[in-house]
Amino acid sequence: MSFLKSDLIIKENTLAKKREILVSTIDTKTGRQLGYCPDNIKTVKNIINTDIKTLAELDDKEGEGFVVFYPKNNLRLKIKFPEYVRLHKILTCLSVKGVWEYLKENGPDVDIRGIVEDAPDEFYIWIDTIASDLVTKYREIENICKNDFEEIQKKATKDWSRKNWAIQITQKKYPGILFTILDEREYDQLIWKLIRPKGANTFKEEI
């Protein structure tokens, strides 16, 4: 005889924690489910004669889903709640590039927690670390460009042509951004392009 145990991810104060819950006891010789339940072991809640559609629509924010058991066929199927599926997809698929894209679209001052609601704190820590690194790189380039432009501006005279500006600008580290500032256009997308992360490291790979 063996016990089948299932890890159920639950939400407790925004932290994702795991606990072991007994799904069923199985006779290893026949593979059939038994009614035996050891003492002091938490078991799953049983819901009898409920159709799959109704179960899926329950969408309990505190749980992962249901294990549906068909006794005649000795068959089990997992029904995941929509909210669990949404968070699971984010947690396992969001990459460093995804964080970069969110910042690129919303700016370096955006509240990074807006990238996903109700995620575990561990996930937010990972996002904050990645975002802080990207924003630091963004600010470093931005400050260099602002300082370089101010330096050139102090040299400039009223009769300077674009050629005079170009001679000075092309000697700097980020001439493309300086020309954009000179033309009084937005330069943020140029900086984000410069610091675009390589690879596809995800939250799942980092922990």
N, C-alpha and C positions, 0 to 999 in steps of 0.2 A: 504494500500500500504506500502511496506517496501523496504528498500535499502539493497542490498547485497554488503558488502565491503570485499575487499581482501587485506591482508598484502603482499606486494611484497618486497622481500629482494633484495636490489641493492648494487652495489659496488661503494663506493665513497672514494677515497684516502685510500683504503684497510680497511675501517671501514664498518661493516655490519650495515646498518640502515634500519628502516622500515618506510613505508609511506602508507597511506590508499588510495586506488584507487577504484573507482566505477566500478564494473564489469557489473552490470545491475540493472534494477528496476523490481520488481516482483509484480504482482497483487496477494495479499495473498488469495483472494477468489478462483481464477482459477489456480494459480501457473504459469501463463503464463508471459513471458517477455514483458515489455512495452518499448516504445521508449522514454519515459520521462527521462530527465536528469536535475537535479537541477543545478542552477548557482554556480559558484565558487567551483565546485568539479571536481577533475582531473579524467578523464576516461581512460580506456584502449585503446590502439591502435587497430583499427579494420583491419583485413586482410581478404579479401573476397575470397572464392573459392580456398583455398590453401590446398593441401593434407597433411595429418598428417606427412608423411615421410619427406616432404620438410620442415615443421615447425620444426621438431626435429633436422634436420641437420643444421639449422640456428645457434644454439648454441651461442646465444648472451651472452658474458661474463658479461654484465651489468644487466642481468635479470634472472628471475627464470624459466620462460617458458611461455606457452600459455594456455588459457582456450578456448577449442574448443566447439562451440555451434551449435547444430543441431536443427534449428527452428521447423521442422515438428514434431520431437519427443520430443521437449522441453528438450533436453539432453545436459549436459555439461560434458566434459572430460578435465583433466589436462594433458598437455604435458610438461614434465620437460626437460630443457636443460641438456646435458651430464655433463657439467662442474658444474652446480648447484648440480646435483645428486652426483658427486664425492665429492664436498666440504661438502655437507650435511651429507654424510655417514661418513666422517672423523670427522666432528664436533660432531656428535651424538654418534659415536661408539668408538672413540679413548679413551682408558682408561689409567690410571696411568701405568698399566702393559705395554701398548703399547709404552709409552715413555721410560720405562725401557728397553724394547726389542730393541728399536732404539739405545739407548746409549750402550747397551750390544754388539750390532753388530758393532757399529761405533766408540766406545771409548768415554771417558769422555770429550775430547777436541773438539768433533764434534760440528758444528754449528747446534743447535737444530731447527732452522728455516727450515732446509732442510727436516724436516719430512713432511712438506706440503707447497706448494707454493700457494700464492694468498689467504690465509685465513685471516679472520678479525683480527685486532690487539688484540681484547679481547681474542681470542683463543691463540695467541702467548704469551700473558701475562700468561695465565693458563699453557701453556707448559713450559715456562721459570721457573715458580715457582716450578713445579713438577721436572723438570730436575735439577734445582739448588739444590734442596733438595737431590736428588739421587747422584749427583756428590759430594756434601759435604760429604755424608756418605761414598762414595767410597774413597775419598781422606783421610778421617779420618782413615779408616782401612789400607789403603796403607801406610800412614805415620807411624802408629803404627808398622806395620810389618817391614818397612825399618829401623826404629829406633831399634827395637828388634834385627834384624839381625846384624846391625852394632855393637850393644852391645855385642852380642855373638862372633862376628868376632874378636873383640878386645881381647877376652879371649883365642881364639883358638890358638893352636900351630901347627907347621908343622906335628907333629906326631899324631894329633887328628884323631881318626877313626870316622866312621859314628855314632857309638854308643855314642861317646863323644858329637857329635853334637846333637844327639837325646835327650840326657839327658837335655841339655840346652833348646832345642827347645820346648820340651813337657811341659816346665814350663811356656811358653808364652801363650797369649790369642788366637793366630791364628796359631797353629803349622802346619796345612796343607799348609798354604801359605808360611810359612818359609821353609818347606821342598822343596817346589816348587822353591823358590828362590835359595836354596842351590844347587839344581839340574840344575840351570840356565835355567829354563823353564818359559813360560809365566804364570802369576798368575792372570791376569785380570778377567777371567771367574769365578774363585773361589770367587773373591770379589763380582762380580755382583750376583752370586748365593746367597751370604749371605744377600744382601740387596734387594732381590726380593720382590716387594710389594705384600701385601695380599689384597684380595677383587678386585672389578672391578669398582671403582669410575670413572666416565666419565666426560667429559667437561659439558655435559648437566645437570648432577646432581649437579655440583659444582656451577652453576650460578643461 
